[in-house]
Amino acid sequence: MSVTIWDGTANDGAGGIAVDVVTRLVPVDPDDPDAGYEEEIVSSTTLARVADPKWSRPRWPAAMRAEPAENGAGNFKAGWVILDDVLVTPTLGDGETRGDLGSTPEIDLEAATATWTYATATKDLAVRKAAMKGAAKAKVGAIVEGGFAYRIPGDPPGDLHTYQIGTADQGNMTSIGGLFALGVTDAHGGFWRDAANVNVTMTQAECEAFFAAAAAYKAAAVRQMWALIQAVEDAADHAALDLIDIAAGSVDSVGAWPANGS
C-alpha cells in the first residue's frame, strides 16, 4: 500500500506536507542503563510522495490512521494523518499519452485519500501512426474473418448466407473459376458451401457471379486499407491524423469500408 503522510492541521488540509522521518532510540544517560531511552529524530525530509516499502504496512483502523500520533504510532507528530494514495489517469485523446504524475494531490481528509493525477502529454507522432496503420490492417483481418454475406440475385432473391473468404477459400474460388474459364461445365458441383457448412445450390452463372462479388468485396476492403495507411503516412501532424477514422474507413469523412450483406 502506498500512502502519504499529511499534516491535516496546515491551511485546513490544503497545505500539508508529505514527510519521511527517521528516528533512533538513544539512552537518557549513557552511564545509567536503567535511566531508559528517548526517541531522537535523525532526519526529517519533505517528500512529494511517500511510496517506500517502509510505509507498506497492514491497514490500520480508521481512528489510528486519522490520528496516528494520538494512538501510539511512532514517528508521527500531532496533526499528521495517513492517507491512501489514489493515482488517476485523465481521459486521453487519440493524440495524447499519460505524462508525469502531478506533484500536488487533492486531499480528502474525510475519505482519507490523496489523489494524484497524471498530466497529459502529446503522443509521439510515429507511435500513433504505427498504431493506426496496425488498426487498419487488423480491421481488414476482421472483415475477412467475418466472411462475405451474399444472397443469389433473383425474383425472389435467395436466402442470405455468409461465405468464408480467407486466402485458402479465395484460392478455391480461383481454382474453380479457372476451370469455368477452360470450359468445364459445373466445375463447382452445382453448389458452394457456406461458412456454416451448408451447401447452397447455384447454377454455374450464379456461382461465377458470386465469385466475382466475393472477390470485389475483399478487394475493396484491401484497397481501403491501403488508402488509410497512405493517409496516415502522409499526415504531417496530429491534427491531420484526427481526420482519419480507421473504424469508419474514412479520411475527412470521405470513404468507407465496403458494405456487407447485400
Disulfide bonds with the S-S distance in Angstrom:
none
